[in-house]
Amino acid sequence: MTASVQYTVCYFQMRGRAELIRTIFEYAGVKYENKYPVDWKAEKESAPFGQLPVLIIKDTTTGKEETIAQTHAIVRYLATLFGLTPSDPILAAKVDMVGESLDEYAQTVLGWYFQPPAGEEAKQAAKVQIVKETVPAFIKYQNKLLAANGNNGYYFGTETTMADIGLFALVANWNTKFPEAFDREQMPELYKVCDRVAKIPRIAEYLESPRLHAL
């Protein structure tokens, strides 16, 4: 199916909100291209909602192109296409709920990192609140799900789903930018999932390749 399809991930030259999308392609072993804005102010109106990431899907046989915007929409499309979404509707919804919870956590971390409160004192106070309140709550509820599956390195069953890939991409992307929010000693069961995903041959190769963005 993918032989006649060309995928282009449009985003800035960084990991950011496109990294999960790229990770899905890498897991699936499907080729894609990165396209970076040259003049984003001028190019912004060409994106469906004036935002990135955007995924362009081109049928190389007919030349027809389709454009999908919004991270969640792109992720759901690719997860379904590449077998990361379970066929059972209930299980698929549970995988999706994990994805939503991971994104909420990511938004809290991103908010502090990119748009911290004005002033060093307020910035540090916000950080302390995240570390003391948000992080423990996140770990608590994620651990409940992992324990229900026997803490076997998978969120559900014994097959990799979008939940596992999502957690891996979140931690890999942010553990060096906000280490207090991703402390291995505080969340060993979550890292058990991440470490397993990191050892998947295609992912392991990606992590050592020049395709992985530095930031």
Secondary structure, 3 states (H helix, E strand, C coil): CHHHEEEEEECCCCCHHHHHHHHHHHHHCCCCEEECCCCHHHHHHHCCCCCCCEEEEEECCCCCEEEEECHHHHHHHHHHHCCCCCCCHHHHHHHHHHHHHHHHHHHHHHHHHHCCCCCHHHHHHHHHHHHHHHHHHHHHHHHHHHHHCCCCCCCCCCCCCHHHHHHHHHHHHHCCCCHHHHCCCCCHHHHHHHHHHHCCHHHHHHHCCCCCCCC
